[in-house]
Amino acid sequence: RDPVDKTVPRNLSTQQTHPAESTQTYQELIASNPPYAQAYFNLATLYKLPNTNTLAIDTAEKAVTNNPNNTVLNELFVSMTMNEKDSPKFKAAVAKLEKLNPKDPLLTLVQQ
């Protein structure tokens, strides 16, 4: 089954009304297909919604570990760690994004 078939129904509305089911779906997708970027993105966003920041950061970190050259996932990692600019994870995320895309607009934002 195509991973998109499972991801599309899990839109933001569904994530908010059925977070446990959405979380399980994304975790299954990641387990069966570690390079599937959209599942990481959706799961990290889902964790960010109810302020479960640690899970959001961990998911984004796992995403870049499994997809180290994916710029979008590295942007996700930066954005998930932005509230902790002194943390080693934020600094590592920014350094990796600078290496991948030195002109990324997100870098300008985080330096303000």
BELFENGI-V77451 format. One record per residue. RES is the residue in one small letter. SS is DSSP state (A for helix, B for strand, O for the rest). D_LAST is the distance of its C-alpha to the last C-alpha in Angstrom with 2 decimals. Layout:
BEGIN
RES | SS | D_LAST
RES | SS | D_LAST
END
This chain:
BEGIN
r | O | 43.75
d | O | 40.66
p | A | 37.47
v | A | 36.29
d | A | 39.35
k | A | 38.00
t | A | 34.35
v | O | 34.87
p | O | 36.67
r | O | 33.91
n | O | 31.69
l | A | 29.30
s | A | 32.23
t | A | 34.34
q | A | 31.64
q | A | 31.42
t | A | 35.21
h | O | 36.22
p | A | 33.42
a | A | 35.90
e | A | 37.52
s | A | 34.28
t | A | 33.05
q | A | 36.42
t | A | 36.38
y | A | 33.02
q | A | 34.10
e | A | 37.36
l | A | 35.72
i | A | 33.51
a | A | 36.59
s | A | 38.69
n | O | 36.20
p | O | 33.32
p | O | 31.79
y | O | 31.56
a | A | 27.83
q | A | 28.16
a | A | 29.77
y | A | 26.90
f | A | 24.38
n | A | 26.64
l | A | 27.42
a | A | 23.85
t | A | 23.11
l | A | 26.36
y | A | 25.51
k | A | 22.15
l | A | 24.05
p | O | 26.08
n | O | 23.37
t | O | 24.95
n | A | 21.66
t | A | 23.50
l | A | 25.61
a | A | 22.74
i | A | 21.05
d | A | 24.52
t | A | 25.31
a | A | 22.23
e | A | 23.00
k | A | 26.61
a | A | 25.68
v | A | 23.96
t | A | 26.82
n | A | 29.30
n | O | 27.41
p | O | 25.48
n | O | 25.09
n | O | 24.10
t | A | 20.68
v | A | 20.52
l | A | 21.34
n | A | 18.79
e | A | 16.13
l | A | 17.87
f | A | 17.68
v | A | 13.91
s | A | 13.66
m | A | 16.41
t | A | 14.90
m | A | 11.34
n | A | 12.73
e | A | 13.87
k | O | 11.16
d | O | 13.87
s | O | 16.48
p | A | 18.30
k | A | 18.20
f | A | 14.45
k | A | 14.46
a | A | 17.51
a | A | 16.22
v | A | 13.24
a | A | 15.83
k | A | 18.29
l | A | 16.20
e | A | 15.32
k | A | 19.08
l | A | 20.12
n | O | 17.94
p | O | 15.84
k | O | 14.90
d | O | 13.96
p | A | 11.62
l | A | 10.28
l | A | 8.97
t | A | 6.75
l | A | 5.57
v | A | 5.48
q | O | 3.82
q | O | 0.00
END
